[in-house]
Amino acid sequence: MKKTITPFYDPLLSYEDNYEQGPFGDFAHSPKTVIEVTKPSHFLNLSVNLPFGIPAGPLLNANYVKAALAYGFDLCVYKTVRTKAHKSHPLPNVLSIHPKGQLSHQVDTVLADRNYQSPISITNSFGVPSFDPDVWQEDLADAVNAAKKGQYVIGSFQGTPGNEATIEKDYALAARLVAQTNAPILEANLSCPNEGVHKLLCFDFDKVERVAKEIKNAVPDKPLFLKLAYFASDNDVMPLLKKLHGVVDGFSTINTLSARPVDKNGDPALGHDRPAGGVCGDAIRWAGIEMVKRLARLRNELASDFAIIGVGGVSSAQHYQQYIDAGANAVMSATGAMWDPNLAFEIKKNIIK
Ligand SMILES: Cc1cc2nc3c(=O)[nH]c(=O)nc-3n(C[C@H](O)[C@H](O)[C@H](O)COP(=O)(O)O)c2cc1C
């Protein structure tokens, strides 16, 4: 087992306290050493030191993003924002989970507690909180500005039903607000279950097509990624890829696998009003890699050139390489990075000889 490290997001504190007081652990201090990259890679048409970073979620604000950039995470996604303020779920938001063997994609029941052990898997349940745009726009612009040569800050956003006449328009408004901060790349989160409990937005292909086109209309000049959930077969996702051919620039995948976290008595660990939660970390790496392989295969079949950001269970240089070998153009780690702030340096040490 790896030595215990203080995570940069404290699962025992509320989202609001993490926002105010974090980041924690090493991220609260400058790194002791820095690994320089002499031969940058390409991601889209950009030169990036290493196409590795942190996906939407753990980087709550500019303080977190600045720490991540300093620790060599060259692609940093600012936590998903909305067009209006939205409250976080109460604690608990992050619990350790202990699946027996590999977690399936069929909403397994898993033991959840506060015993955060390596290799780490967690359930996260926030409800995608956001401040009002007049708070996050200034902060996101500050984060975007902090990127050094070969680094990029990506703006993640999502629409909220009821904020606008249509969800499509609210996604487009969110995209415009993010673009005003100068974020060079946009990512629309389509894989959060808040658009309907039974159906993630990314499974409604007609709606996704309308949302993507509305965003592209609103912001035609920035690369657009869509954040997708796990799809269990090529046939399940191919129709979506066909609809989006030439519309979007890439896909970021996966988000989380749903599970039912329970405490040792078998009661819902997140509370009776939240029987299910998204699982991330080690237990979902198989699904992330499988999904990246699937997209890479279908990209070939479609003679398309969309980019793939591989996400899910990365906590070592070996995992990074597995995603690259599967066809990812970039790789990101949320859970792994939270518990190992030096992960980007470790990967750079191992990958760049
Ligand atoms: C604390 C936390 C918060 C998250 N919040 C978001 C979010 O706001 N938007 C989003 O698209 N994904 C969110 N995610 C999902 C991650 O971006 C990622 O897809 C998922 O955690 C799988 O990667 P991992 O196994 O490296 O953690 C969050 C994940 C974590 C751990």
The ligand as an SDF file (V2000), in Angstrom:
LIG
                    3D

 31 33  0  0  0  0  0  0  0  0999 V2000
  -14.7840   15.2530   -6.1100 C   0  0  0  0  0  0  0  0  0  0  0  0
  -15.2540   15.0480   -7.5190 C   0  0  0  0  0  0  0  0  0  0  0  0
  -16.1090   15.9660   -8.1070 C   0  0  0  0  0  0  0  0  0  0  0  0
  -16.5320   15.7940   -9.4330 C   0  0  0  0  0  0  0  0  0  0  0  0
  -17.3110   16.7460  -10.0290 N   0  0  0  0  0  0  0  0  0  0  0  0
  -17.5290   16.6980  -11.3760 C   0  0  0  0  0  0  0  0  0  0  0  0
  -18.1270   17.7880  -12.0580 C   0  0  0  0  0  0  0  0  0  0  0  0
  -18.4920   18.8130  -11.4610 O   0  0  0  0  0  0  0  0  0  0  0  0
  -18.3030   17.6860  -13.4080 N   0  0  0  0  0  0  0  0  0  0  0  0
  -17.9030   16.5750  -14.1260 C   0  0  0  0  0  0  0  0  0  0  0  0
  -18.0520   16.5550  -15.3490 O   0  0  0  0  0  0  0  0  0  0  0  0
  -17.3260   15.5250  -13.4850 N   0  0  0  0  0  0  0  0  0  0  0  0
  -17.1160   15.5740  -12.1440 C   0  0  0  0  0  0  0  0  0  0  0  0
  -16.4610   14.5360  -11.5170 N   0  0  0  0  0  0  0  0  0  0  0  0
  -16.0860   13.3260  -12.2970 C   0  0  0  0  0  0  0  0  0  0  0  0
  -14.6260   13.3870  -12.7630 C   0  0  0  0  0  0  0  0  0  0  0  0
  -14.4220   14.4260  -13.6820 O   0  0  0  0  0  0  0  0  0  0  0  0
  -14.2110   12.0710  -13.4260 C   0  0  0  0  0  0  0  0  0  0  0  0
  -14.9330   11.8810  -14.6170 O   0  0  0  0  0  0  0  0  0  0  0  0
  -14.4220   10.8480  -12.5150 C   0  0  0  0  0  0  0  0  0  0  0  0
  -14.0810   11.1720  -11.1980 O   0  0  0  0  0  0  0  0  0  0  0  0
  -13.5970    9.6520  -12.9790 C   0  0  0  0  0  0  0  0  0  0  0  0
  -12.2220    9.9250  -12.8680 O   0  0  0  0  0  0  0  0  0  0  0  0
  -11.3240    9.3530  -11.6500 P   0  0  0  0  0  0  0  0  0  0  0  0
  -11.5350    7.8880  -11.5940 O   0  0  0  0  0  0  0  0  0  0  0  0
   -9.9330    9.7600  -11.9750 O   0  0  0  0  0  0  0  0  0  0  0  0
  -11.8240   10.0330  -10.4010 O   0  0  0  0  0  0  0  0  0  0  0  0
  -16.0750   14.6700  -10.1740 C   0  0  0  0  0  0  0  0  0  0  0  0
  -15.2420   13.7490   -9.5480 C   0  0  0  0  0  0  0  0  0  0  0  0
  -14.8240   13.9210   -8.2510 C   0  0  0  0  0  0  0  0  0  0  0  0
  -13.8970   12.9140   -7.6290 C   0  0  0  0  0  0  0  0  0  0  0  0
  1  2  1  0
  2  3  1  0
  2 30  2  0
  3  4  2  0
  4  5  1  0
  4 28  1  0
  5  6  2  0
  6  7  1  0
  6 13  1  0
  7  8  2  0
  7  9  1  0
  9 10  1  0
 10 11  2  0
 10 12  1  0
 12 13  2  0
 13 14  1  0
 14 15  1  0
 14 28  1  0
 15 16  1  0
 16 17  1  0
 16 18  1  0
 18 19  1  0
 18 20  1  0
 20 21  1  0
 20 22  1  0
 22 23  1  0
 23 24  1  0
 24 25  2  0
 24 26  1  0
 24 27  1  0
 28 29  2  0
 29 30  1  0
 30 31  1  0
M  END
$$$$
